[in-house]
Amino acid sequence: MARVTKDTTIGEVIQIDAGVIPILMGAGMHCVGCPSSAGETLEEAAMVHGIDSDMLVEEIQSYLQSLG
């Protein structure tokens, strides 16, 4: 299983599993389809949206672990 960190870009996370898109959108990151967001790290995106990056990464990791 891929390891996601705060330094993982949005584009990389989506390549790992597109199922994370609803998680990102649920966190207010409606820009996930924008080409420029693909190069942003989860930490950078969380900061811009006022979200705790550690909690976001934890939620993404939990989702990925649930896939087996």
PyMOL commands that set and color helices and strands:
alter all, ss='L'
color gray80, all
select helices_A, chain A and resi 10-16+18-26+35-39+42-49+53-66
alter helices_A, ss='H'
color red, helices_A
deselect
rebuild
show_as cartoon
